[in-house]
């Protein structure tokens, strides 16, 4: 195997389960078989023009793999793939999707039998980068847009989109969806009872007591598979209390980052809150089960990103209207205002380095950031994209509108963290620590200590690619 392929140790760390590890190691054996990698063959190229900057040949096959999560995959089959097919009608598009793309794609990255373009959600970024498994997408940024041959793709992407996709100096991923994170609730339920969305922790806990008296679970998580959603609230709240560097220190694996006062104070507040207001049933629920309780009127607040409304649209009754609010301020002396919110470019798409037809992968991404591609995505999913002004003139769903309003209100006070995206071991530890904090006897100090220990192990592991900001 060449140095650009994923090592056995990386894959075993990447897999996260014995079943996947066994299947992936089998793929490693296939990788070593005579005849070379299945991904070694490349497609022929046409002459590059402004209309066809990547020299895509109108023929052959393009394979697209989509993560079927909160946004589904209809945006690909109904919007993006038809746009590509319209431009290249003789091109056959092979589409597949799965809610478990990590399990299906990881062995393929090892064997070299990769698609031409893929949604990289839930794949280990560090392993991909260290193994040089992704194509540098800088040519996409410098290519003309579909809509205007005199405008480059980089010029239609919103603030932070290019930065979010840049990994150690290389633009490796198109982060496509503008995601806003916060606490989600039902505006109709709140209106009926005269409840207001709280902006302070005191108001939040007072409301939780009212919610519990009314027979609702004040707050819940999907502890069985998505306990890290609680961190969407905890970590931004700590940053509000102590300033944006709180998250920067955590991302950079700084010694003592998890023992910062703002982090410990926030963990203490959530420990006490969970003891009173988080039912033990949520330790054993899938995220979809917790979310179903919310749309059924049994759960008041749920921590998530702005994909939630679309993910639950088939189960949401007419009497339920999604809205989101930033996590409340911890104290009256917080470093950042209550309106501060976590937001990020998300849903990463990339072109594997060993793609058979990398040009068509680039072209697919170029169609995604066209006006038709971006507005079509928003119409289909209700979610915003990173393409500037692509939602103008569209009727947004209530949840998406509330997310857009929260982001606009935040102004420059926008937060984000990357530690769980950059380092799979840190996400694994965070999930366990949250479950212990919420549903067991773990103290905030013990939470911080175990996160410090894992951060130190990641720092010391030379096989793990390090990132910083």
TACOR-V693306 format. One line per field, one symbol per residue. ss: DSSP state (A for helix, B for strand, O for the rest). phi: phi as a letter, one per 30 degrees, with the letter a starting at -180 (. if undefined). burial: # if it has 24 or more other ideal C-beta (glycine too) atoms within 12 Angstrom, else .. Layout:
ss=???
phi=???
burial=???
This chain:
ss=OOOOOOOAAAAAAAAOOAAAAAAAAAAAAAAOOOOOOAAAOOOOOOOOOOOOOOOOOOOOBBBBBBBOOOOOOAAAAAAAAAAAAAAOOOOBBBBBBBOOAAAAAAAAAAAOOOOOBBBOOOOOAAAAAAOOOBOOOAAAAAOBOOOOOOOBAAAABOOOAAAAABBOOBBOOBBBBBBBBBBBBBAAAAAAAOOOOOOBAAAAAAAAAAAAAOOOBBBBOBOOOBAAAAAAAAAAAAAAAAOOAAAAAAAOOOOOAAAOAAAAAAAAAAAAAAAAAOOAAAAAOOAAAAAAAAAOOOBBBBBBBOOAAAAOOOOOOOOOOBBBBOOOBOOOOOOOOOOOBBBBBBBBBBOBOOOOOAAAAAAAAAAAOOAAAAAAAAAAAOOOBOBOOOOOOOOOOAAAAAAAAAAAAAOOOBBOOOAAAAOAAAAAAAAAAAAAAAAOOOOAAAAAAAAAAAAAAAAAOOOOOOOOO
phi=.dddcddddddddddiaddddddddddddddddejidddddbddbcddbddbdcidddlibccbccdccdcibddddcbddddddddbdcddcccbbadbdedddedddddjdcddabdceidddedddddhccddceeddcdddddbdccdeedcddeiddedddbhicdcbcdccdcccaccacddddddcidcddcbdddddddeddddddjcddaabcddbbddedddcddddddddcjddeddddddhddiddcdedddddddddddddecbcddeddccdddddddddddicbdcbdacddeeddcddcddddbbdabbdddddbdcedcdddebdbadbhdcbcedcedbdddddddddddcdedddddddddcicdcddehdcdicdddeddddddddddddhddccabbedddbedddeddedddddddbbcdceddedddddddddddeddddcdcbab
burial=#..#####.#######...##..##.##.##.....###...#........#######.#.###############..#######.##..#.#####..######################################.###.#####....###.###.###.####..##################.##....#.#####..##.##..#....########.####################.#########..###############.##..###..##.#.#########.#################..#...###########...#######################################################.##..#.############.##..###########################..#.#..######.##..#.....####.#
